């Protein structure tokens, strides 16, 4: 099974996930409303980054849960689809969604942050992907519990790193966290515990 077929499958997973599509539009409209209500206040890029990340979390969590419950991951494993290919397809969909939601507020972003800070926040947002994979496996019987815990973890990461004064230190911490969570997701993917869920 080639990468394009995996990517196509992930794209249709998003289209057919009404929760994910609805969350994306709620986040976009919510951002517009919050900015309008707080017009005298400066645009808080950290808050909006976290808001956008929650939409990514909904998509990733929904598709991972569907893959586990509907045996999509079992199909991938039988078709010898590697962890890299499977993860890269979801990652690309996340990148497109993330950029789409951020571009809706590009004028405010460029006024309050530079490109390097935006890129750092994007990397922080993508930590949600391996984190949601782990959560969807561990909390397969409690969707709400998994979403609440991962949303709190992402809030701690994004709002915690805003207090780091040096951007390069934020980059290093973000890259380390992303690498750690991807490695943990890979370990879960290969684990006996995960195989029992399929």
C-alpha positions in Angstrom: 0.0 0.0 0.0 1.7 3.2 -1.1 1.8 6.5 0.8 -0.8 8.3 -1.5 -3.4 5.7 -0.7 -2.7 6.1 3.1 -3.0 9.9 2.7 -6.2 9.6 0.7 -7.7 7.4 3.5 -6.7 9.9 6.2 -8.2 12.8 4.1 -11.6 10.9 3.8 -11.4 10.1 7.5 -11.3 13.9 8.2 -14.1 14.7 5.7 -16.4 12.0 7.2 -15.7 12.9 10.8 -18.4 15.5 11.5 -16.9 16.2 15.0 -13.5 17.2 13.4 -15.0 19.4 10.7 -17.4 21.0 13.2 -14.5 21.7 15.7 -12.4 23.3 12.9 -15.2 25.8 12.0 -16.1 26.4 15.7 -12.4 27.3 16.4 -12.3 29.7 13.3 -15.6 31.4 14.3 -14.6 31.4 18.0 -11.4 33.1 17.2 -13.2 35.8 15.2 -15.7 36.3 18.1 -13.0 36.4 20.8 -11.0 39.0 18.8 -14.0 41.1 18.2 -15.1 41.1 21.8 -11.6 41.8 23.1 -10.8 44.4 20.3 -8.8 46.8 22.5 -6.7 43.9 23.8 -3.7 42.7 21.8 -4.0 39.3 20.0 -2.8 36.5 22.3 -1.0 34.1 19.9 -0.4 31.5 22.7 -4.2 31.3 23.5 -5.1 31.0 19.9 -2.4 28.4 19.2 -3.9 26.3 22.1 -7.4 26.8 20.6 -6.2 25.6 17.2 -4.4 22.7 18.8 -7.7 21.6 20.4 -9.2 21.2 16.9 -6.2 19.1 15.8 -6.7 17.0 18.9 -10.3 16.3 18.0 -9.4 15.2 14.5 -6.4 13.1 15.5 -8.3 11.5 18.5 -11.3 10.7 16.3 -9.3 9.1 13.5 -7.1 7.1 15.9 -10.2 5.8 17.8 -11.9 4.9 14.5 -8.8 3.2 13.3 -8.7 1.1 16.4 -12.4 0.3 16.8 -13.1 -0.3 13.1 -9.9 -2.3 12.6 -8.3 0.2 10.3 -4.9 -0.2 12.1 -5.2 -3.9 11.8 -5.7 -3.5 8.1 -2.6 -1.3 8.0 -0.5 -3.8 9.8 -1.7 -6.7 7.6 -0.9 -4.5 4.5 2.6 -4.0 6.0 2.1 -0.2 6.2 5.0 1.1 8.3 4.6 3.4 11.4 6.4 6.2 9.5 4.0 6.1 6.5 0.9 5.9 8.7 2.1 8.7 11.0 3.4 10.9 8.1 -0.1 10.8 6.4 -1.8 12.0 9.6 0.9 14.6 10.1 0.4 16.1 6.7 -3.4 16.4 7.2 -2.6 18.1 10.6 -0.2 20.5 8.9 -2.8 21.6 6.3 -5.5 22.0 9.0 -3.2 23.9 11.3 -2.0 26.3 8.6 -5.6 26.8 7.3 -6.8 27.8 10.8 -3.8 30.0 11.5 -4.0 31.7 8.1 -7.6 32.8 8.9 -5.9 35.2 11.5 -2.6 35.9 9.6 -2.9 39.7 9.9 -3.1 39.5 13.7 -0.4 36.9 13.9 2.1 38.9 11.9 1.3 42.0 14.1 2.1 40.1 17.3 4.7 37.5 16.5 7.5 36.8 14.0 7.8 33.8 11.7 10.2 32.0 14.1 7.8 32.2 17.0 4.9 31.0 14.7 7.0 28.0 13.6 7.9 27.2 17.3 4.2 27.3 18.2 3.3 25.1 15.2 5.8 22.5 16.5 4.2 22.6 19.9 0.8 22.1 18.3 2.1 19.0 16.5 3.0 17.4 19.9 -0.8 16.7 20.1 -0.5 14.1 17.4 1.6 11.4 19.1 0.0 12.4 22.4 -3.5 11.7 21.0 -2.4 8.4 19.6 -1.2 7.3 23.0 -4.4 8.6 24.6 -6.6 6.8 22.1 -4.9 3.5 23.0 -4.9 4.0 26.7 -8.3 5.6 27.0 -10.1 3.6 24.3 -13.2 3.1 26.6 -13.2 6.7 27.9 -13.1 9.2 25.0 -14.0 12.2 27.2 -11.4 11.3 29.8 -8.7 11.0 27.1 -9.6 14.4 25.6 -9.6 16.2 28.9 -6.3 14.9 30.0 -4.5 15.5 26.7 -6.1 19.0 26.4 -4.7 19.8 29.9 -1.2 18.5 28.9 -1.2 20.6 25.7 -2.3 23.7 27.7 0.6 23.1 30.2 3.1 22.8 27.3 1.9 25.8 25.3 1.2 28.2 28.2 4.3 26.9 30.1 6.7 27.6 27.2 5.4 31.2 26.9 7.3 32.0 30.0 10.6 30.9 28.5 12.3 34.2 27.6 14.7 32.8 25.0 13.1 31.5 21.8 15.9 29.1 21.1 15.4 27.4 24.5 11.7 27.0 23.6 12.7 25.4 20.3 15.0 22.9 22.0 12.4 22.0 24.7 9.7 21.7 22.0 11.8 19.5 19.7 12.8 17.2 22.7 9.1 16.9 23.7 8.0 16.2 20.2 10.8 13.5 19.8 9.9 11.9 23.2 6.2 11.7 22.4 6.8 10.3 18.9 9.1 7.7 20.3 6.5 6.8 23.0 3.8 6.6 20.3 6.1 4.2 18.3 6.6 2.1 21.4 2.8 1.9 21.9 2.3 1.0 18.3 4.7 -1.9 18.6 3.5 -3.0 22.0 1.5 -6.1 22.9 -1.0 -3.9 24.7 -1.7 -2.1 21.5 -2.0 -5.3 19.5 -4.6 -6.6 22.0 -6.8 -3.5 21.2 -6.9 -4.4 17.4 
